[in-house]
Amino acid sequence: MILNVATNVPMIVCLCANVTERELAAVVAAGARTVKEVGRCSGAGTGCGACKPLIRECLAEARAAAGKSHAVAALAAPAVEPATV
């Protein structure tokens, strides 16, 4: 998360649409998986495009976190015994 250390205020990711890093994270957490989907949901990335690298970074971090949580869940899942008839 990008925060202004002095004030603990979220940073604006997209100046054109006035989208903060927290709003971007919420859109990604709600299911946006591409820059285009983020743009449809929040407007970020639909203006000048300068924020697209940050949007891609946020999407990549979300994918990496999801991959780790799936791997941990698979390791933690109990073994399933085959059904006997």
PDB file of N, CA, C and O in Angstrom:
ATOM      1  N   MET A   1       0.833  -1.170   0.000  1.00  0.00           N
ATOM      2  CA  MET A   1       0.000   0.000   0.000  1.00  0.00           C
ATOM      3  C   MET A   1       0.882   1.239   0.000  1.00  0.00           C
ATOM      4  O   MET A   1       1.902   1.292   0.688  1.00  0.00           O
ATOM      5  N   ILE A   2       0.489   2.206  -0.759  1.00  0.00           N
ATOM      6  CA  ILE A   2       1.243   3.443  -0.857  1.00  0.00           C
ATOM      7  C   ILE A   2       0.604   4.461   0.084  1.00  0.00           C
ATOM      8  O   ILE A   2      -0.527   4.893  -0.141  1.00  0.00           O
ATOM      9  N   LEU A   3       1.320   4.842   1.131  1.00  0.00           N
ATOM     10  CA  LEU A   3       0.791   5.809   2.091  1.00  0.00           C
ATOM     11  C   LEU A   3       1.741   6.974   2.235  1.00  0.00           C
ATOM     12  O   LEU A   3       2.957   6.817   2.126  1.00  0.00           O
ATOM     13  N   ASN A   4       1.184   8.139   2.478  1.00  0.00           N
ATOM     14  CA  ASN A   4       1.988   9.287   2.838  1.00  0.00           C
ATOM     15  C   ASN A   4       2.401   9.054   4.277  1.00  0.00           C
ATOM     16  O   ASN A   4       1.564   9.113   5.178  1.00  0.00           O
ATOM     17  N   VAL A   5       3.677   8.789   4.508  1.00  0.00           N
ATOM     18  CA  VAL A   5       4.176   8.417   5.831  1.00  0.00           C
ATOM     19  C   VAL A   5       3.885   9.499   6.866  1.00  0.00           C
ATOM     20  O   VAL A   5       3.590   9.184   8.018  1.00  0.00           O
ATOM     21  N   ALA A   6       3.962  10.744   6.480  1.00  0.00           N
ATOM     22  CA  ALA A   6       3.772  11.845   7.427  1.00  0.00           C
ATOM     23  C   ALA A   6       2.335  11.931   7.934  1.00  0.00           C
ATOM     24  O   ALA A   6       2.111  12.270   9.096  1.00  0.00           O
ATOM     25  N   THR A   7       1.366  11.630   7.082  1.00  0.00           N
ATOM     26  CA  THR A   7      -0.032  11.803   7.478  1.00  0.00           C
ATOM     27  C   THR A   7      -0.835  10.512   7.493  1.00  0.00           C
ATOM     28  O   THR A   7      -1.989  10.510   7.922  1.00  0.00           O
ATOM     29  N   ASN A   8      -0.240   9.407   7.027  1.00  0.00           N
ATOM     30  CA  ASN A   8      -0.928   8.128   6.936  1.00  0.00           C
ATOM     31  C   ASN A   8      -2.173   8.216   6.057  1.00  0.00           C
ATOM     32  O   ASN A   8      -3.167   7.532   6.301  1.00  0.00           O
ATOM     33  N   VAL A   9      -2.111   9.060   5.039  1.00  0.00           N
ATOM     34  CA  VAL A   9      -3.208   9.253   4.102  1.00  0.00           C
ATOM     35  C   VAL A   9      -2.911   8.447   2.843  1.00  0.00           C
ATOM     36  O   VAL A   9      -1.785   8.474   2.347  1.00  0.00           O
ATOM     37  N   PRO A  10      -3.898   7.735   2.322  1.00  0.00           N
ATOM     38  CA  PRO A  10      -3.648   6.964   1.110  1.00  0.00           C
ATOM     39  C   PRO A  10      -3.293   7.893  -0.051  1.00  0.00           C
ATOM     40  O   PRO A  10      -3.821   8.999  -0.170  1.00  0.00           O
ATOM     41  N   MET A  11      -2.414   7.430  -0.876  1.00  0.00           N
ATOM     42  CA  MET A  11      -1.968   8.212  -2.019  1.00  0.00           C
ATOM     43  C   MET A  11      -2.948   8.073  -3.179  1.00  0.00           C
ATOM     44  O   MET A  11      -3.592   7.038  -3.350  1.00  0.00           O
ATOM     45  N   ILE A  12      -3.046   9.129  -3.965  1.00  0.00           N
ATOM     46  CA  ILE A  12      -3.857   9.095  -5.177  1.00  0.00           C
ATOM     47  C   ILE A  12      -3.074   8.306  -6.224  1.00  0.00           C
ATOM     48  O   ILE A  12      -1.919   8.619  -6.515  1.00  0.00           O
ATOM     49  N   VAL A  13      -3.704   7.296  -6.778  1.00  0.00           N
ATOM     50  CA  VAL A  13      -3.084   6.481  -7.819  1.00  0.00           C
ATOM     51  C   VAL A  13      -3.418   7.067  -9.186  1.00  0.00           C
ATOM     52  O   VAL A  13      -2.563   7.128 -10.069  1.00  0.00           O
ATOM     53  N   CYS A  14      -4.648   7.490  -9.352  1.00  0.00           N
ATOM     54  CA  CYS A  14      -5.105   8.044 -10.630  1.00  0.00           C
ATOM     55  C   CYS A  14      -5.606   9.459 -10.408  1.00  0.00           C
ATOM     56  O   CYS A  14      -6.650   9.672  -9.792  1.00  0.00           O
ATOM     57  N   LEU A  15      -4.852  10.422 -10.917  1.00  0.00           N
ATOM     58  CA  LEU A  15      -5.257  11.818 -10.769  1.00  0.00           C
ATOM     59  C   LEU A  15      -6.459  12.146 -11.641  1.00  0.00           C
ATOM     60  O   LEU A  15      -7.310  12.941 -11.244  1.00  0.00           O
ATOM     61  N   CYS A  16      -6.541  11.547 -12.818  1.00  0.00           N
ATOM     62  CA  CYS A  16      -7.643  11.847 -13.733  1.00  0.00           C
ATOM     63  C   CYS A  16      -9.001  11.487 -13.125  1.00  0.00           C
ATOM     64  O   CYS A  16      -9.968  12.234 -13.268  1.00  0.00           O
ATOM     65  N   ALA A  17      -9.067  10.334 -12.443  1.00  0.00           N
ATOM     66  CA  ALA A  17     -10.330   9.860 -11.868  1.00  0.00           C
ATOM     67  C   ALA A  17     -10.371  10.012 -10.357  1.00  0.00           C
ATOM     68  O   ALA A  17     -11.353   9.620  -9.726  1.00  0.00           O
ATOM     69  N   ASN A  18      -9.309  10.580  -9.757  1.00  0.00           N
ATOM     70  CA  ASN A  18      -9.225  10.785  -8.312  1.00  0.00           C
ATOM     71  C   ASN A  18      -9.438   9.482  -7.543  1.00  0.00           C
ATOM     72  O   ASN A  18     -10.257   9.420  -6.627  1.00  0.00           O
ATOM     73  N   VAL A  19      -8.692   8.440  -7.925  1.00  0.00           N
ATOM     74  CA  VAL A  19      -8.800   7.120  -7.300  1.00  0.00           C
ATOM     75  C   VAL A  19      -7.604   6.919  -6.380  1.00  0.00           C
ATOM     76  O   VAL A  19      -6.453   7.071  -6.791  1.00  0.00           O
ATOM     77  N   THR A  20      -7.894   6.572  -5.123  1.00  0.00           N
ATOM     78  CA  THR A  20      -6.821   6.321  -4.164  1.00  0.00           C
ATOM     79  C   THR A  20      -6.355   4.879  -4.256  1.00  0.00           C
ATOM     80  O   THR A  20      -6.994   4.030  -4.878  1.00  0.00           O
ATOM     81  N   GLU A  21      -5.220   4.632  -3.615  1.00  0.00           N
ATOM     82  CA  GLU A  21      -4.681   3.276  -3.565  1.00  0.00           C
ATOM     83  C   GLU A  21      -5.654   2.354  -2.850  1.00  0.00           C
ATOM     84  O   GLU A  21      -5.808   1.200  -3.249  1.00  0.00           O
ATOM     85  N   ARG A  22      -6.305   2.825  -1.819  1.00  0.00           N
ATOM     86  CA  ARG A  22      -7.289   2.000  -1.091  1.00  0.00           C
ATOM     87  C   ARG A  22      -8.469   1.651  -1.979  1.00  0.00           C
ATOM     88  O   ARG A  22      -8.951   0.518  -1.954  1.00  0.00           O
ATOM     89  N   GLU A  23      -8.940   2.609  -2.761  1.00  0.00           N
ATOM     90  CA  GLU A  23     -10.049   2.338  -3.673  1.00  0.00           C
ATOM     91  C   GLU A  23      -9.630   1.326  -4.738  1.00  0.00           C
ATOM     92  O   GLU A  23     -10.401   0.434  -5.092  1.00  0.00           O
ATOM     93  N   LEU A  24      -8.415   1.468  -5.242  1.00  0.00           N
ATOM     94  CA  LEU A  24      -7.897   0.514  -6.217  1.00  0.00           C
ATOM     95  C   LEU A  24      -7.832  -0.888  -5.613  1.00  0.00           C
ATOM     96  O   LEU A  24      -8.242  -1.860  -6.246  1.00  0.00           O
ATOM     97  N   ALA A  25      -7.319  -0.987  -4.394  1.00  0.00           N
ATOM     98  CA  ALA A  25      -7.232  -2.292  -3.726  1.00  0.00           C
ATOM     99  C   ALA A  25      -8.612  -2.896  -3.526  1.00  0.00           C
ATOM    100  O   ALA A  25      -8.781  -4.108  -3.660  1.00  0.00           O
ATOM    101  N   ALA A  26      -9.602  -2.068  -3.206  1.00  0.00           N
ATOM    102  CA  ALA A  26     -10.968  -2.566  -3.006  1.00  0.00           C
ATOM    103  C   ALA A  26     -11.565  -3.095  -4.307  1.00  0.00           C
ATOM    104  O   ALA A  26     -12.249  -4.118  -4.305  1.00  0.00           O
ATOM    105  N   VAL A  27     -11.311  -2.407  -5.412  1.00  0.00           N
ATOM    106  CA  VAL A  27     -11.816  -2.849  -6.714  1.00  0.00           C
ATOM    107  C   VAL A  27     -11.181  -4.186  -7.088  1.00  0.00           C
ATOM    108  O   VAL A  27     -11.863  -5.082  -7.586  1.00  0.00           O
ATOM    109  N   VAL A  28      -9.890  -4.319  -6.850  1.00  0.00           N
ATOM    110  CA  VAL A  28      -9.197  -5.577  -7.150  1.00  0.00           C
ATOM    111  C   VAL A  28      -9.714  -6.691  -6.239  1.00  0.00           C
ATOM    112  O   VAL A  28      -9.939  -7.812  -6.695  1.00  0.00           O
ATOM    113  N   ALA A  29      -9.901  -6.385  -4.960  1.00  0.00           N
ATOM    114  CA  ALA A  29     -10.424  -7.381  -4.019  1.00  0.00           C
ATOM    115  C   ALA A  29     -11.846  -7.805  -4.386  1.00  0.00           C
ATOM    116  O   ALA A  29     -12.253  -8.932  -4.104  1.00  0.00           O
ATOM    117  N   ALA A  30     -12.596  -6.904  -5.012  1.00  0.00           N
ATOM    118  CA  ALA A  30     -13.971  -7.211  -5.415  1.00  0.00           C
ATOM    119  C   ALA A  30     -14.028  -8.052  -6.685  1.00  0.00           C
ATOM    120  O   ALA A  30     -15.099  -8.511  -7.082  1.00  0.00           O
ATOM    121  N   GLY A  31     -12.865  -8.257  -7.329  1.00  0.00           N
ATOM    122  CA  GLY A  31     -12.861  -9.167  -8.465  1.00  0.00           C
ATOM    123  C   GLY A  31     -12.292  -8.641  -9.762  1.00  0.00           C
ATOM    124  O   GLY A  31     -12.185  -9.403 -10.723  1.00  0.00           O
ATOM    125  N   ALA A  32     -11.919  -7.369  -9.837  1.00  0.00           N
ATOM    126  CA  ALA A  32     -11.320  -6.860 -11.076  1.00  0.00           C
ATOM    127  C   ALA A  32     -10.006  -7.590 -11.330  1.00  0.00           C
ATOM    128  O   ALA A  32      -9.184  -7.706 -10.421  1.00  0.00           O
ATOM    129  N   ARG A  33      -9.793  -8.080 -12.538  1.00  0.00           N
ATOM    130  CA  ARG A  33      -8.604  -8.862 -12.847  1.00  0.00           C
ATOM    131  C   ARG A  33      -7.742  -8.257 -13.940  1.00  0.00           C
ATOM    132  O   ARG A  33      -6.637  -8.738 -14.192  1.00  0.00           O
ATOM    133  N   THR A  34      -8.230  -7.205 -14.596  1.00  0.00           N
ATOM    134  CA  THR A  34      -7.464  -6.562 -15.658  1.00  0.00           C
ATOM    135  C   THR A  34      -7.522  -5.055 -15.472  1.00  0.00           C
ATOM    136  O   THR A  34      -8.361  -4.540 -14.734  1.00  0.00           O
ATOM    137  N   VAL A  35      -6.618  -4.352 -16.152  1.00  0.00           N
ATOM    138  CA  VAL A  35      -6.619  -2.892 -16.104  1.00  0.00           C
ATOM    139  C   VAL A  35      -7.954  -2.371 -16.633  1.00  0.00           C
ATOM    140  O   VAL A  35      -8.504  -1.409 -16.095  1.00  0.00           O
ATOM    141  N   LYS A  36      -8.470  -2.997 -17.673  1.00  0.00           N
ATOM    142  CA  LYS A  36      -9.746  -2.577 -18.259  1.00  0.00           C
ATOM    143  C   LYS A  36     -10.891  -2.738 -17.247  1.00  0.00           C
ATOM    144  O   LYS A  36     -11.747  -1.860 -17.138  1.00  0.00           O
ATOM    145  N   GLU A  37     -10.909  -3.850 -16.512  1.00  0.00           N
ATOM    146  CA  GLU A  37     -11.949  -4.058 -15.498  1.00  0.00           C
ATOM    147  C   GLU A  37     -11.825  -3.033 -14.374  1.00  0.00           C
ATOM    148  O   GLU A  37     -12.834  -2.527 -13.883  1.00  0.00           O
ATOM    149  N   VAL A  38     -10.597  -2.723 -13.963  1.00  0.00           N
ATOM    150  CA  VAL A  38     -10.386  -1.689 -12.943  1.00  0.00           C
ATOM    151  C   VAL A  38     -10.940  -0.368 -13.450  1.00  0.00           C
ATOM    152  O   VAL A  38     -11.594   0.359 -12.702  1.00  0.00           O
ATOM    153  N   GLY A  39     -10.685  -0.054 -14.709  1.00  0.00           N
ATOM    154  CA  GLY A  39     -11.189   1.185 -15.299  1.00  0.00           C
ATOM    155  C   GLY A  39     -12.698   1.246 -15.322  1.00  0.00           C
ATOM    156  O   GLY A  39     -13.284   2.290 -15.037  1.00  0.00           O
ATOM    157  N   ARG A  40     -13.341   0.128 -15.662  1.00  0.00           N
ATOM    158  CA  ARG A  40     -14.809   0.104 -15.680  1.00  0.00           C
ATOM    159  C   ARG A  40     -15.392   0.314 -14.294  1.00  0.00           C
ATOM    160  O   ARG A  40     -16.432   0.954 -14.143  1.00  0.00           O
ATOM    161  N   CYS A  41     -14.719  -0.228 -13.278  1.00  0.00           N
ATOM    162  CA  CYS A  41     -15.241  -0.161 -11.912  1.00  0.00           C
ATOM    163  C   CYS A  41     -14.930   1.162 -11.214  1.00  0.00           C
ATOM    164  O   CYS A  41     -15.730   1.646 -10.413  1.00  0.00           O
ATOM    165  N   SER A  42     -13.769   1.749 -11.517  1.00  0.00           N
ATOM    166  CA  SER A  42     -13.349   2.928 -10.750  1.00  0.00           C
ATOM    167  C   SER A  42     -13.012   4.140 -11.600  1.00  0.00           C
ATOM    168  O   SER A  42     -12.962   5.259 -11.089  1.00  0.00           O
ATOM    169  N   GLY A  43     -12.786   3.940 -12.868  1.00  0.00           N
ATOM    170  CA  GLY A  43     -12.344   5.025 -13.734  1.00  0.00           C
ATOM    171  C   GLY A  43     -10.828   5.131 -13.832  1.00  0.00           C
ATOM    172  O   GLY A  43     -10.308   5.804 -14.722  1.00  0.00           O
ATOM    173  N   ALA A  44     -10.116   4.471 -12.924  1.00  0.00           N
ATOM    174  CA  ALA A  44      -8.647   4.526 -12.937  1.00  0.00           C
ATOM    175  C   ALA A  44      -8.116   3.905 -14.225  1.00  0.00           C
ATOM    176  O   ALA A  44      -8.569   2.841 -14.646  1.00  0.00           O
ATOM    177  N   GLY A  45      -7.154   4.579 -14.843  1.00  0.00           N
ATOM    178  CA  GLY A  45      -6.542   4.069 -16.053  1.00  0.00           C
ATOM    179  C   GLY A  45      -7.275   4.422 -17.326  1.00  0.00           C
ATOM    180  O   GLY A  45      -6.863   4.000 -18.407  1.00  0.00           O
ATOM    181  N   THR A  46      -8.350   5.182 -17.232  1.00  0.00           N
ATOM    182  CA  THR A  46      -9.130   5.511 -18.428  1.00  0.00           C
ATOM    183  C   THR A  46      -8.825   6.894 -18.971  1.00  0.00           C
ATOM    184  O   THR A  46      -9.327   7.268 -20.031  1.00  0.00           O
ATOM    185  N   GLY A  47      -7.998   7.669 -18.251  1.00  0.00           N
ATOM    186  CA  GLY A  47      -7.646   9.013 -18.711  1.00  0.00           C
ATOM    187  C   GLY A  47      -6.319   8.999 -19.437  1.00  0.00           C
ATOM    188  O   GLY A  47      -6.203   8.430 -20.523  1.00  0.00           O
ATOM    189  N   CYS A  48      -5.317   9.625 -18.839  1.00  0.00           N
ATOM    190  CA  CYS A  48      -4.008   9.773 -19.487  1.00  0.00           C
ATOM    191  C   CYS A  48      -3.212   8.472 -19.525  1.00  0.00           C
ATOM    192  O   CYS A  48      -2.341   8.318 -20.381  1.00  0.00           O
ATOM    193  N   GLY A  49      -3.488   7.534 -18.621  1.00  0.00           N
ATOM    194  CA  GLY A  49      -2.811   6.245 -18.617  1.00  0.00           C
ATOM    195  C   GLY A  49      -1.557   6.177 -17.766  1.00  0.00           C
ATOM    196  O   GLY A  49      -0.930   5.121 -17.683  1.00  0.00           O
ATOM    197  N   ALA A  50      -1.179   7.272 -17.136  1.00  0.00           N
ATOM    198  CA  ALA A  50       0.041   7.270 -16.321  1.00  0.00           C
ATOM    199  C   ALA A  50      -0.050   6.319 -15.133  1.00  0.00           C
ATOM    200  O   ALA A  50       0.982   5.874 -14.631  1.00  0.00           O
ATOM    201  N   CYS A  51      -1.238   6.002 -14.679  1.00  0.00           N
ATOM    202  CA  CYS A  51      -1.409   5.131 -13.518  1.00  0.00           C
ATOM    203  C   CYS A  51      -1.441   3.644 -13.878  1.00  0.00           C
ATOM    204  O   CYS A  51      -1.439   2.797 -12.984  1.00  0.00           O
ATOM    205  N   LYS A  52      -1.469   3.319 -15.149  1.00  0.00           N
ATOM    206  CA  LYS A  52      -1.587   1.907 -15.545  1.00  0.00           C
ATOM    207  C   LYS A  52      -0.487   1.019 -14.974  1.00  0.00           C
ATOM    208  O   LYS A  52      -0.784  -0.112 -14.590  1.00  0.00           O
ATOM    209  N   PRO A  53       0.774   1.466 -14.894  1.00  0.00           N
ATOM    210  CA  PRO A  53       1.777   0.601 -14.268  1.00  0.00           C
ATOM    211  C   PRO A  53       1.459   0.291 -12.801  1.00  0.00           C
ATOM    212  O   PRO A  53       1.694  -0.828 -12.345  1.00  0.00           O
ATOM    213  N   LEU A  54       0.931   1.264 -12.062  1.00  0.00           N
ATOM    214  CA  LEU A  54       0.553   0.999 -10.668  1.00  0.00           C
ATOM    215  C   LEU A  54      -0.638   0.054 -10.578  1.00  0.00           C
ATOM    216  O   LEU A  54      -0.705  -0.783  -9.677  1.00  0.00           O
ATOM    217  N   ILE A  55      -1.564   0.184 -11.497  1.00  0.00           N
ATOM    218  CA  ILE A  55      -2.712  -0.723 -11.528  1.00  0.00           C
ATOM    219  C   ILE A  55      -2.230  -2.147 -11.809  1.00  0.00           C
ATOM    220  O   ILE A  55      -2.655  -3.096 -11.150  1.00  0.00           O
ATOM    221  N   ARG A  56      -1.340  -2.285 -12.793  1.00  0.00           N
ATOM    222  CA  ARG A  56      -0.793  -3.620 -13.108  1.00  0.00           C
ATOM    223  C   ARG A  56      -0.056  -4.208 -11.913  1.00  0.00           C
ATOM    224  O   ARG A  56      -0.156  -5.406 -11.646  1.00  0.00           O
ATOM    225  N   GLU A  57       0.685  -3.367 -11.194  1.00  0.00           N
ATOM    226  CA  GLU A  57       1.411  -3.826 -10.003  1.00  0.00           C
ATOM    227  C   GLU A  57       0.436  -4.322  -8.941  1.00  0.00           C
ATOM    228  O   GLU A  57       0.661  -5.367  -8.330  1.00  0.00           O
ATOM    229  N   CYS A  58      -0.630  -3.588  -8.720  1.00  0.00           N
ATOM    230  CA  CYS A  58      -1.634  -3.995  -7.732  1.00  0.00           C
ATOM    231  C   CYS A  58      -2.284  -5.314  -8.146  1.00  0.00           C
ATOM    232  O   CYS A  58      -2.494  -6.189  -7.306  1.00  0.00           O
ATOM    233  N   LEU A  59      -2.601  -5.464  -9.425  1.00  0.00           N
ATOM    234  CA  LEU A  59      -3.187  -6.715  -9.919  1.00  0.00           C
ATOM    235  C   LEU A  59      -2.217  -7.885  -9.748  1.00  0.00           C
ATOM    236  O   LEU A  59      -2.628  -8.980  -9.364  1.00  0.00           O
ATOM    237  N   ALA A  60      -0.942  -7.657 -10.030  1.00  0.00           N
ATOM    238  CA  ALA A  60       0.065  -8.722  -9.881  1.00  0.00           C
ATOM    239  C   ALA A  60       0.217  -9.125  -8.418  1.00  0.00           C
ATOM    240  O   ALA A  60       0.342 -10.309  -8.108  1.00  0.00           O
ATOM    241  N   GLU A  61       0.206  -8.146  -7.523  1.00  0.00           N
ATOM    242  CA  GLU A  61       0.304  -8.456  -6.091  1.00  0.00           C
ATOM    243  C   GLU A  61      -0.906  -9.257  -5.634  1.00  0.00           C
ATOM    244  O   GLU A  61      -0.771 -10.179  -4.829  1.00  0.00           O
ATOM    245  N   ALA A  62      -2.083  -8.917  -6.138  1.00  0.00           N
ATOM    246  CA  ALA A  62      -3.297  -9.654  -5.763  1.00  0.00           C
ATOM    247  C   ALA A  62      -3.228 -11.090  -6.275  1.00  0.00           C
ATOM    248  O   ALA A  62      -3.616 -12.021  -5.570  1.00  0.00           O
ATOM    249  N   ARG A  63      -2.727 -11.274  -7.517  1.00  0.00           N
ATOM    250  CA  ARG A  63      -2.594 -12.636  -8.065  1.00  0.00           C
ATOM    251  C   ARG A  63      -1.594 -13.444  -7.256  1.00  0.00           C
ATOM    252  O   ARG A  63      -1.823 -14.619  -6.970  1.00  0.00           O
ATOM    253  N   ALA A  64      -0.478 -12.809  -6.884  1.00  0.00           N
ATOM    254  CA  ALA A  64       0.541 -13.517  -6.095  1.00  0.00           C
ATOM    255  C   ALA A  64      -0.012 -13.906  -4.728  1.00  0.00           C
ATOM    256  O   ALA A  64       0.232 -15.016  -4.254  1.00  0.00           O
ATOM    257  N   ALA A  65      -0.748 -13.011  -4.097  1.00  0.00           N
ATOM    258  CA  ALA A  65      -1.331 -13.307  -2.785  1.00  0.00           C
ATOM    259  C   ALA A  65      -2.368 -14.417  -2.894  1.00  0.00           C
ATOM    260  O   ALA A  65      -2.451 -15.279  -2.019  1.00  0.00           O
ATOM    261  N   ALA A  66      -3.153 -14.399  -3.956  1.00  0.00           N
ATOM    262  CA  ALA A  66      -4.164 -15.441  -4.147  1.00  0.00           C
ATOM    263  C   ALA A  66      -3.490 -16.783  -4.380  1.00  0.00           C
ATOM    264  O   ALA A  66      -3.951 -17.807  -3.874  1.00  0.00           O
ATOM    265  N   GLY A  67      -2.414 -16.787  -5.134  1.00  0.00           N
ATOM    266  CA  GLY A  67      -1.683 -18.032  -5.384  1.00  0.00           C
ATOM    267  C   GLY A  67      -1.114 -18.608  -4.111  1.00  0.00           C
ATOM    268  O   GLY A  67      -1.158 -19.820  -3.903  1.00  0.00           O
ATOM    269  N   LYS A  68      -0.579 -17.755  -3.256  1.00  0.00           N
ATOM    270  CA  LYS A  68      -0.028 -18.223  -1.981  1.00  0.00           C
ATOM    271  C   LYS A  68      -1.127 -18.775  -1.086  1.00  0.00           C
ATOM    272  O   LYS A  68      -0.939 -19.806  -0.439  1.00  0.00           O
ATOM    273  N   SER A  69      -2.274 -18.100  -1.041  1.00  0.00           N
ATOM    274  CA  SER A  69      -3.342 -18.566  -0.156  1.00  0.00           C
ATOM    275  C   SER A  69      -3.912 -19.893  -0.653  1.00  0.00           C
ATOM    276  O   SER A  69      -4.292 -20.743   0.152  1.00  0.00           O
ATOM    277  N   HIS A  70      -3.975 -20.078  -1.980  1.00  0.00           N
ATOM    278  CA  HIS A  70      -4.461 -21.354  -2.515  1.00  0.00           C
ATOM    279  C   HIS A  70      -3.477 -22.475  -2.197  1.00  0.00           C
ATOM    280  O   HIS A  70      -3.887 -23.592  -1.878  1.00  0.00           O
ATOM    281  N   ALA A  71      -2.197 -22.184  -2.282  1.00  0.00           N
ATOM    282  CA  ALA A  71      -1.176 -23.197  -1.991  1.00  0.00           C
ATOM    283  C   ALA A  71      -1.221 -23.585  -0.519  1.00  0.00           C
ATOM    284  O   ALA A  71      -1.112 -24.766  -0.189  1.00  0.00           O
ATOM    285  N   VAL A  72      -1.378 -22.617   0.362  1.00  0.00           N
ATOM    286  CA  VAL A  72      -1.453 -22.891   1.796  1.00  0.00           C
ATOM    287  C   VAL A  72      -2.712 -23.692   2.108  1.00  0.00           C
ATOM    288  O   VAL A  72      -2.671 -24.627   2.907  1.00  0.00           O
ATOM    289  N   ALA A  73      -3.832 -23.330   1.480  1.00  0.00           N
ATOM    290  CA  ALA A  73      -5.084 -24.048   1.720  1.00  0.00           C
ATOM    291  C   ALA A  73      -4.971 -25.493   1.249  1.00  0.00           C
ATOM    292  O   ALA A  73      -5.486 -26.401   1.902  1.00  0.00           O
ATOM    293  N   ALA A  74      -4.306 -25.710   0.129  1.00  0.00           N
ATOM    294  CA  ALA A  74      -4.143 -27.075  -0.381  1.00  0.00           C
ATOM    295  C   ALA A  74      -3.278 -27.906   0.555  1.00  0.00           C
ATOM    296  O   ALA A  74      -3.549 -29.088   0.766  1.00  0.00           O
ATOM    297  N   LEU A  75      -2.254 -27.305   1.109  1.00  0.00           N
ATOM    298  CA  LEU A  75      -1.392 -28.028   2.042  1.00  0.00           C
ATOM    299  C   LEU A  75      -2.113 -28.329   3.357  1.00  0.00           C
ATOM    300  O   LEU A  75      -1.862 -29.361   3.979  1.00  0.00           O
ATOM    301  N   ALA A  76      -2.995 -27.445   3.774  1.00  0.00           N
ATOM    302  CA  ALA A  76      -3.684 -27.581   5.041  1.00  0.00           C
ATOM    303  C   ALA A  76      -4.930 -28.472   4.947  1.00  0.00           C
ATOM    304  O   ALA A  76      -5.450 -28.924   5.968  1.00  0.00           O
ATOM    305  N   ALA A  77      -5.401 -28.718   3.736  1.00  0.00           N
ATOM    306  CA  ALA A  77      -6.619 -29.499   3.579  1.00  0.00           C
ATOM    307  C   ALA A  77      -6.387 -30.938   3.988  1.00  0.00           C
ATOM    308  O   ALA A  77      -5.354 -31.517   3.653  1.00  0.00           O
ATOM    309  N   PRO A  78      -7.328 -31.524   4.703  1.00  0.00           N
ATOM    310  CA  PRO A  78      -7.177 -32.923   5.092  1.00  0.00           C
ATOM    311  C   PRO A  78      -7.298 -33.838   3.875  1.00  0.00           C
ATOM    312  O   PRO A  78      -7.990 -33.525   2.906  1.00  0.00           O
ATOM    313  N   ALA A  79      -6.622 -34.950   3.949  1.00  0.00           N
ATOM    314  CA  ALA A  79      -6.697 -35.925   2.862  1.00  0.00           C
ATOM    315  C   ALA A  79      -8.102 -36.495   2.822  1.00  0.00           C
ATOM    316  O   ALA A  79      -8.708 -36.769   3.858  1.00  0.00           O
ATOM    317  N   VAL A  80      -8.608 -36.669   1.617  1.00  0.00           N
ATOM    318  CA  VAL A  80      -9.953 -37.196   1.447  1.00  0.00           C
ATOM    319  C   VAL A  80      -9.852 -38.671   1.128  1.00  0.00           C
ATOM    320  O   VAL A  80      -9.166 -39.079   0.190  1.00  0.00           O
ATOM    321  N   GLU A  81     -10.548 -39.461   1.924  1.00  0.00           N
ATOM    322  CA  GLU A  81     -10.553 -40.912   1.726  1.00  0.00           C
ATOM    323  C   GLU A  81     -11.545 -41.239   0.617  1.00  0.00           C
ATOM    324  O   GLU A  81     -12.625 -40.650   0.565  1.00  0.00           O
ATOM    325  N   PRO A  82     -11.205 -42.155  -0.259  1.00  0.00           N
ATOM    326  CA  PRO A  82     -12.154 -42.548  -1.301  1.00  0.00           C
ATOM    327  C   PRO A  82     -13.386 -43.214  -0.670  1.00  0.00           C
ATOM    328  O   PRO A  82     -13.291 -43.913   0.339  1.00  0.00           O
ATOM    329  N   ALA A  83     -14.492 -42.983  -1.273  1.00  0.00           N
ATOM    330  CA  ALA A  83     -15.755 -43.559  -0.778  1.00  0.00           C
ATOM    331  C   ALA A  83     -15.770 -45.061  -1.058  1.00  0.00           C
ATOM    332  O   ALA A  83     -15.343 -45.514  -2.120  1.00  0.00           O
ATOM    333  N   THR A  84     -16.259 -45.804  -0.105  1.00  0.00           N
ATOM    334  CA  THR A  84     -16.398 -47.246  -0.321  1.00  0.00           C
ATOM    335  C   THR A  84     -17.869 -47.559  -0.539  1.00  0.00           C
ATOM    336  O   THR A  84     -18.747 -46.983   0.104  1.00  0.00           O
ATOM    337  N   VAL A  85     -18.112 -48.458  -1.433  1.00  0.00           N
ATOM    338  CA  VAL A  85     -19.514 -48.798  -1.757  1.00  0.00           C
ATOM    339  C   VAL A  85     -19.847 -50.135  -1.216  1.00  0.00           C
ATOM    340  O   VAL A  85     -20.973 -50.604  -1.381  1.00  0.00           O
TER     341      VAL A  85
END
